[in-house]
Amino acid sequence: MKEIDKYKFCFVCGDKNPHGLKVKFFADGEVAKAEYTAGSDFQGYKNMFHGGILASLLDEVMIKAVIARGLVVVTVGMEIAFKKPVKIGEKIFLTGKMTEQKKRIILTEGEARLVNGDIVATASGKYFVADEKMKQKLQESLEKS
């Protein structure tokens, strides 16, 4: 598996963001993968991982599946279904894949599971392929892995 390019100050994948999650994403064929252990800094209710952070992780794993194909995109929207809560300290396995491209719109699917295989959330995403001007601007912060 190859590590997917990251944006150095990105909240989810950036290694230069002092408040970020610093998650590493890898390409495994058509699928982007990552794992993250739910930290106590990101609690919602007591001992429960915040759903907004889980949504960020799913957005990132889906966009990484697109970035791994050499495309530069921005998120247009996403839908998420939370299936069960994640407790602080639990490891989450994330997967994302590109499902369709319609000109400059890309559709994706993502999933978060626990070690025991339970699905904790699923998501679908919609991404827009950047034009040349936007692509140059976005790539200013890109770090090649």
C-alpha positions as CSV (number, residue, x, y, z in Angstrom):
1,M,0.0,0.0,0.0
2,K,1.1,3.5,-0.8
3,E,0.6,6.5,1.4
4,I,-1.7,9.1,-0.2
5,D,-0.6,12.7,-0.5
6,K,-1.6,14.9,2.3
7,Y,-2.1,18.6,2.9
8,K,0.2,19.6,5.7
9,F,-2.2,21.8,7.7
10,C,-5.3,19.7,7.1
11,F,-7.2,19.0,10.3
12,V,-7.5,15.3,9.5
13,C,-4.3,14.3,7.7
14,G,-1.9,17.2,8.1
15,D,1.2,16.5,10.2
16,K,1.8,20.2,10.7
17,N,-1.6,21.0,12.4
18,P,-0.9,21.1,16.2
19,H,-4.7,20.4,16.8
20,G,-5.2,17.9,14.0
21,L,-5.8,14.2,14.0
22,K,-2.6,13.4,11.9
23,V,-4.2,10.3,10.3
24,K,-2.2,8.5,7.5
25,F,-4.2,7.3,4.5
26,F,-3.1,4.6,2.2
27,A,-4.2,3.4,-1.3
28,D,-5.0,-0.3,-1.6
29,G,-6.0,-0.6,-5.2
30,E,-9.3,1.3,-5.7
31,V,-9.8,1.8,-2.0
32,A,-8.4,4.4,0.4
33,K,-7.8,3.1,4.0
34,A,-6.9,4.5,7.4
35,E,-7.3,3.7,11.0
36,Y,-7.8,6.0,14.0
37,T,-8.2,5.4,17.7
38,A,-11.0,7.6,19.2
39,G,-9.2,10.0,21.5
40,S,-10.6,11.6,24.6
41,D,-9.9,15.1,23.2
42,F,-12.8,14.5,20.8
43,Q,-15.6,13.4,23.1
44,G,-19.2,14.3,22.5
45,Y,-21.1,12.7,25.4
46,K,-19.1,11.2,28.2
47,N,-16.8,8.5,26.9
48,M,-18.3,8.7,23.4
49,F,-16.5,9.9,20.2
50,H,-17.9,13.0,18.7
51,G,-19.9,12.3,15.5
52,G,-18.6,15.4,13.8
53,I,-15.1,14.1,14.0
54,L,-16.2,10.8,12.7
55,A,-17.9,12.6,9.8
56,S,-14.6,14.4,9.1
57,L,-12.7,11.1,9.0
58,L,-15.2,9.7,6.5
59,D,-15.1,12.8,4.3
60,E,-11.3,12.5,4.3
61,V,-11.1,8.8,3.5
62,M,-13.6,9.4,0.6
63,I,-11.7,12.3,-0.8
64,K,-8.4,10.4,-0.5
65,A,-9.8,7.7,-2.7
66,V,-10.2,10.4,-5.4
67,I,-6.8,12.1,-4.7
68,A,-5.1,8.7,-5.0
69,R,-6.2,8.7,-8.6
70,G,-4.4,12.0,-9.2
71,L,-7.4,14.2,-9.2
72,V,-7.7,17.4,-7.2
73,V,-11.2,17.9,-5.8
74,V,-13.2,19.8,-3.2
75,T,-16.1,18.5,-1.2
76,V,-19.6,19.5,-2.5
77,G,-21.6,17.5,0.0
78,M,-21.9,14.3,1.9
79,E,-24.5,12.2,3.7
80,I,-23.7,10.1,6.7
81,A,-25.6,7.5,8.6
82,F,-24.5,6.8,12.2
83,K,-25.1,3.1,13.0
84,K,-23.7,2.8,16.6
85,P,-21.6,4.9,18.9
86,V,-17.9,4.7,19.1
87,K,-16.4,4.7,22.6
88,I,-13.3,6.6,23.5
89,G,-10.3,4.3,23.0
90,E,-11.9,2.2,20.3
91,K,-10.0,1.8,17.0
92,I,-11.9,2.8,13.9
93,F,-11.1,1.3,10.4
94,L,-12.0,3.6,7.6
95,T,-12.4,2.8,3.9
96,G,-13.5,4.9,1.0
97,K,-13.9,4.4,-2.7
98,M,-14.8,6.3,-5.8
99,T,-18.1,5.0,-7.3
100,E,-18.8,7.2,-10.3
101,Q,-17.5,10.2,-12.3
102,K,-19.9,12.5,-14.2
103,K,-17.7,15.1,-15.9
104,R,-16.4,17.2,-13.0
105,I,-18.6,15.6,-10.3
106,I,-17.3,12.5,-8.5
107,L,-19.3,10.3,-6.3
108,T,-17.9,8.2,-3.4
109,E,-18.8,5.8,-0.6
110,G,-17.2,5.4,2.8
111,E,-17.5,3.2,5.8
112,A,-16.2,3.1,9.4
113,R,-15.9,-0.2,11.3
114,L,-14.7,-1.3,14.7
115,V,-12.1,-4.1,15.3
116,N,-14.9,-6.6,15.6
117,G,-16.3,-5.7,12.2
118,D,-19.3,-3.7,13.4
119,I,-20.2,-0.8,11.1
120,V,-20.4,2.4,13.1
121,A,-21.1,4.7,10.1
122,T,-21.5,4.8,6.4
123,A,-21.3,7.8,4.1
124,S,-21.6,9.0,0.5
125,G,-19.8,12.0,-0.8
126,K,-20.0,14.3,-3.8
127,Y,-16.8,16.1,-5.0
128,F,-16.0,18.7,-7.6
129,V,-12.9,18.4,-9.8
130,A,-10.9,21.7,-9.4
131,D,-10.3,23.8,-12.5
132,E,-6.7,24.7,-13.3
133,K,-6.6,27.9,-11.2
134,M,-8.1,26.3,-8.1
135,K,-5.9,23.2,-8.6
136,Q,-2.8,25.3,-8.4
137,K,-4.0,27.1,-5.3
138,L,-4.9,23.8,-3.6
139,Q,-1.6,22.2,-4.5
140,E,0.4,24.9,-2.7
141,S,0.0,23.0,0.5
142,L,0.3,19.5,-0.9
143,E,3.0,17.3,0.5
144,K,4.0,14.3,-1.6
145,S,4.4,11.1,0.5
